[in-house]
Amino acid sequence: MSTVRFVDVRKSYDGKVDAVRALNLKVAEGEFLTLLGPSGSGKTTTLTMLAGFEQPTEGRIFVGAEEVTRVPVEKRGIGMVFQNYALFPNMSVGENIGFPLRVRHMPRVEIDAKVARALGMVRLEGLADRKPQQLSGGQQQRVAVARALVFEPRLVLLDEPLGALDRQLREQMQYELKALHRRLGVTMIYVTHDQVEAMTMSDRVAVFSAGRLRQVAEPRRLYEAPESLFVAQFLGESNMLPGTIASVQGRECAVALSGGARVIATPVGQVSTGIAVTLALRPEKIALGAAAAACTNSFPAKVLEVSFLGDQLRLRLEALGRDDLVVKLPNGSGGQAPEPGGAIEIGWHAEDCRALRD
């Protein structure tokens, strides 16, 4: 069993500030979970506590049925892949991959067989005798992954392993790692600050901020149904419209904006009349022209700026008493693109606009 559980885990390095606080998180067996957040958010501390490099100040950590909170690193049976790969330059590729097996005193024949299988797993057959410095960055990354998998761990931890790669290779390796995970079915926990990387690779994403786990969900739900302002702002782009709850009816609420407009939105958490909220509205959820008339919310707007971004157009509009409302349209969607200076109707549905308190 490779289910992972953090139970009321707290970590403080100085006894004053918590690097991680009140962490309760469960990772399912065979899941690919990404810990996402900015620098200092607690994601790497969480990973190092699970690996055994750091001890929690409070709380317990389980891998399967075993509590590993105080178990030494070498006895946890966890594979690790680091950003700098941590390969031994004086060893060949095969020797690097076989190192975890040698320290476990496995027979040479068994080591050779497992190394050959691991090389095939990451598509590096025939390179066992090369030194790491003779490989490309992507190949070195695969060697590090093979070394983490060769002893068949119950869990693999990956600490920003693609950070040193260029953009094109990074994108390629994202899909290769995910394909490898699907084939093997091993539990993987991945740390990154890259939102696109997290959305591309993960079964679920756990978003951290200031030592707190803010939300954990599937990528689509995390993006379309953020539960806090931080998640809405950190993951992708959102229009943020401050206002006050004017009324609540069922699963919808009316929000009065500072410019006098009222917007029908979906409240998140407990809200009541008079409470200050911020509306989070994704740019691609805003309809233009005739399509806006069929939306729950519809308002006049003026086009201030049109930017070409390759696969999409980015419009900056003046509406609702502000001049920074952003709309994104797929390029080539048909019809003529709006021109700067033109008047246009905009609209969106209540379910696409979330009223958030923090």
NUROFI-268200 format. One line per field, with one value per residue (C-alpha): residue number from 1; residue in one letter; x, y, z. Coordinates in steps of 0.001 Angstrom, whole numbers, plus 500000, padded with zeros to 6 digits. Example, Ala and Ser with C-alpha at 12.3 -4.5 7.8 and 13.67 -1.06 7.14 Angstrom:
<recs>
nr = (1 2)
rest = (a s)
x = (512300 513670)
y = (495500 498940)
z = (507800 507140)
</recs>
This chain:
<recs>
nr = (1 2 3 4 5 6 7 8 9 10 11 12 13 14 15 16 17 18 19 20 21 22 23 24 25 26 27 28 29 30 31 32 33 34 35 36 37 38 39 40 41 42 43 44 45 46 47 48 49 50 51 52 53 54 55 56 57 58 59 60 61 62 63 64 65 66 67 68 69 70 71 72 73 74 75 76 77 78 79 80 81 82 83 84 85 86 87 88 89 90 91 92 93 94 95 96 97 98 99 100 101 102 103 104 105 106 107 108 109 110 111 112 113 114 115 116 117 118 119 120 121 122 123 124 125 126 127 128 129 130 131 132 133 134 135 136 137 138 139 140 141 142 143 144 145 146 147 148 149 150 151 152 153 154 155 156 157 158 159 160 161 162 163 164 165 166 167 168 169 170 171 172 173 174 175 176 177 178 179 180 181 182 183 184 185 186 187 188 189 190 191 192 193 194 195 196 197 198 199 200 201 202 203 204 205 206 207 208 209 210 211 212 213 214 215 216 217 218 219 220 221 222 223 224 225 226 227 228 229 230 231 232 233 234 235 236 237 238 239 240 241 242 243 244 245 246 247 248 249 250 251 252 253 254 255 256 257 258 259 260 261 262 263 264 265 266 267 268 269 270 271 272 273 274 275 276 277 278 279 280 281 282 283 284 285 286 287 288 289 290 291 292 293 294 295 296 297 298 299 300 301 302 303 304 305 306 307 308 309 310 311 312 313 314 315 316 317 318 319 320 321 322 323 324 325 326 327 328 329 330 331 332 333 334 335 336 337 338 339 340 341 342 343 344 345 346 347 348 349 350 351 352 353 354 355 356 357 358)
rest = (m s t v r f v d v r k s y d g k v d a v r a l n l k v a e g e f l t l l g p s g s g k t t t l t m l a g f e q p t e g r i f v g a e e v t r v p v e k r g i g m v f q n y a l f p n m s v g e n i g f p l r v r h m p r v e i d a k v a r a l g m v r l e g l a d r k p q q l s g g q q q r v a v a r a l v f e p r l v l l d e p l g a l d r q l r e q m q y e l k a l h r r l g v t m i y v t h d q v e a m t m s d r v a v f s a g r l r q v a e p r r l y e a p e s l f v a q f l g e s n m l p g t i a s v q g r e c a v a l s g g a r v i a t p v g q v s t g i a v t l a l r p e k i a l g a a a a a c t n s f p a k v l e v s f l g d q l r l r l e a l g r d d l v v k l p n g s g g q a p e p g g a i e i g w h a e d c r a l r d)
x = (500000 501324 498535 500068 498493 499520 497645 497702 501259 503063 506649 508470 512204 512483 509516 507886 506853 505191 506590 503698 500645 497599 498272 495780 496194 495581 497158 495528 497502 498692 497829 499924 499580 501337 502185 501909 502682 505080 508438 508000 504497 505382 505272 508951 508936 505981 507909 511090 509115 507582 511021 512459 514975 512985 510988 507584 507276 503849 501627 502058 502878 501790 502764 500251 499507 502971 503673 506960 507156 510400 511587 515044 515258 516954 514258 511228 511478 510839 512343 513530 514200 515838 516040 519807 519405 522179 523907 527401 529720 532362 529837 528361 524653 524195 526161 524114 520859 522095 523398 520227 520389 524063 523541 520782 523356 521399 523129 524945 522767 519605 521063 521960 518462 516740 519027 518319 514587 514838 516793 514072 511424 512882 513960 517729 518675 522285 523509 524436 528199 528081 528906 526225 528185 527945 524148 521725 519746 516658 518592 520133 516654 515549 518525 517486 513937 515201 517374 514354 512260 514797 514275 510491 509613 506100 506287 508278 508872 509923 511262 511039 512863 512288 513440 516844 515462 514654 510983 510564 512301 510449 507096 508176 509317 506035 504152 506812 506690 502901 502935 505463 503239 500254 502263 503708 500822 503233 502228 504005 504137 505553 506623 506538 505768 504728 500931 500912 503149 500834 497699 499270 500572 498425 495466 495017 496813 497345 497792 499876 500191 502042 502335 498660 497005 494464 492721 493254 491260 491425 493035 489788 487848 490706 490728 486972 485888 488559 487656 489788 491067 494611 493795 491788 494682 497578 496145 495643 494245 491038 489228 488824 485800 485324 481778 479242 476617 473243 471097 471368 468867 469566 472831 473154 473821 473559 476735 476739 479903 481406 480291 476647 476236 474799 476216 474595 477259 477886 478781 481623 481208 478859 477845 475127 473876 476409 479532 482434 483441 485541 484161 486556 485767 487983 488649 487604 484184 483090 480871 480725 478062 474904 476061 476190 472442 471742 473879 472729 474801 475034 476712 477920 481679 484236 487251 490466 493141 493455 496601 497515 498879 499134 496409 494198 493271 493422 491077 491235 487853 486332 483244 481616 483450 486948 489352 491161 488561 490257 488588 490290 489040 490364 492133 490321 486979 485164 483857 485739 487792 486651 488541 489923 487477 484416 481394 480382 478080 479680 478096 478672 476710 476352 478054 481189 481514 482471 481978 484959 485630 489406)
y = (500000 503458 505675 508752 510638 513810 514133 517539 518167 521360 522380 525343 525937 528689 528042 531302 531006 527888 526728 524244 524416 522256 520016 517225 515601 512151 510864 507832 504772 505158 508861 511597 514522 517842 520241 523702 527116 530068 530091 529823 528359 525096 522666 521675 521416 519042 516889 516820 515775 512909 511902 511996 514819 516974 516014 517605 519751 518236 515652 512272 511004 507614 505649 502853 501475 502407 505592 506946 510207 509179 506481 507251 508240 505024 502843 504523 502797 506032 507010 510605 512706 516103 519230 518825 515041 514308 511835 510570 511971 509277 506461 505261 505504 501843 502238 505313 503467 500365 502277 501857 498104 497787 499491 496933 494189 492572 489889 491192 489198 490646 494169 493837 492599 495423 498087 496818 496907 500445 501653 500283 501932 505402 504622 504738 501271 501072 503994 502098 502635 506389 508941 511495 514377 512661 512878 515683 517343 515335 512055 512862 513534 510100 508469 510127 508823 505316 505334 506349 503527 500699 499323 499324 501850 502199 505947 508359 512009 514521 517923 520284 517728 519657 523058 522908 522013 524410 525041 522636 519735 520532 520187 516927 515471 516436 514094 511381 511400 511254 508370 506544 507032 505581 502514 501810 502841 503925 506774 509998 513287 516164 519660 522651 526374 526101 526170 524786 521889 521064 521199 519087 516220 515795 513687 516268 519466 520654 524438 525877 529460 530776 527286 526430 523958 526196 523687 520218 519099 517832 520425 521334 521829 523783 526166 526542 526367 528074 528227 531255 534464 533128 530062 532137 534583 532119 529580 531249 534742 536160 539455 540534 542734 543894 544385 543754 541038 542698 539551 535764 533428 529690 528994 532524 535947 539520 541569 545367 546758 550135 551587 550818 547699 544490 541114 537709 535278 531957 532419 530332 529396 531140 534642 537063 540528 543289 541104 542314 539853 539778 538353 536090 535842 534022 536064 533219 532945 536375 536302 539160 540606 538594 535730 538134 538761 535128 535356 535930 539113 541550 544994 547554 547855 549718 548020 549732 547345 544164 542004 539063 536114 533470 531003 533673 537347 539329 542263 545009 546613 549547 548336 548342 551523 550175 550037 546745 544070 541292 539025 536163 534821 531811 532966 531910 531428 533058 536562 539820 540661 543736 546954 549351 552178 550117 549572 545995 544044 541628 538933 535866 533258 533255 529858 531265 534150 533214 535471 534863 536209 535579)
z = (500000 499091 500416 502064 504963 506756 510050 511809 510641 511604 510900 512411 512059 514654 516963 515868 512211 510798 507449 507342 509603 510275 507275 506731 503350 501914 498697 497088 496045 492437 492323 490701 493116 492585 495414 493863 495285 495243 497022 500786 500550 502319 499405 499508 503311 503006 500544 502638 505722 503771 502480 506009 505518 507950 511047 511712 514819 515433 513769 512105 508617 507261 504170 503845 507298 508625 510509 509158 511127 512877 510451 508951 505278 504171 505714 504155 500777 498887 495526 495067 491962 492527 490355 489879 489326 491923 489601 490460 487731 488234 487676 484412 483693 484586 487829 488780 488242 490045 493075 495217 494558 495476 498838 499439 498714 495890 493784 490694 488295 489787 489699 486000 485161 487073 485590 482072 482775 484207 481162 478911 481059 480360 476764 477364 476118 474995 477112 480269 479805 479233 481911 482931 481398 478007 478082 477307 480098 479207 479216 482608 483943 482722 484433 487701 487256 486455 489591 491686 490228 489958 493481 492956 495685 497006 496507 494289 495222 492548 493614 490601 488408 485158 486411 484680 481235 478408 477659 474727 476479 479689 477926 476298 479623 481300 478995 479257 483058 483033 480522 482693 485722 483868 482832 486276 488529 491278 493612 492638 494538 492520 493624 491282 491190 487520 487156 483606 484630 487526 485368 482611 484702 487787 488840 491604 492594 496184 496290 499154 500382 503446 504938 504464 502145 500418 498144 496695 493660 490093 487753 485976 489223 490762 487804 487339 490987 493135 496823 497719 496183 496347 494234 491730 491320 491449 488993 485632 485129 486627 486610 490250 490968 494599 495840 498595 498904 498214 498492 498591 497006 496866 495070 493702 495142 493896 494362 494252 492658 493503 490166 490932 488777 490215 489261 489812 490996 492749 496437 497884 501542 503945 502840 503901 503018 503608 503492 501330 498605 495462 492237 490306 486599 484101 480903 478599 480309 479062 475981 473456 471228 470559 472820 475768 475602 476577 479733 483315 483428 480519 480388 477808 477304 475232 473630 474706 473461 471371 471686 469451 471487 468793 469682 471254 471292 474543 474858 477490 478045 479841 481729 485161 486123 485449 482515 483135 482357 480344 477790 475946 472614 470669 467516 464367 466129 463224 462775 462816 465897 467856 467092 469726 470377 469492 471726 472517 474807 477280 479423 481570 483496 487275 487609 485944 488417 491983 495014 497307 500800 501062)
</recs>
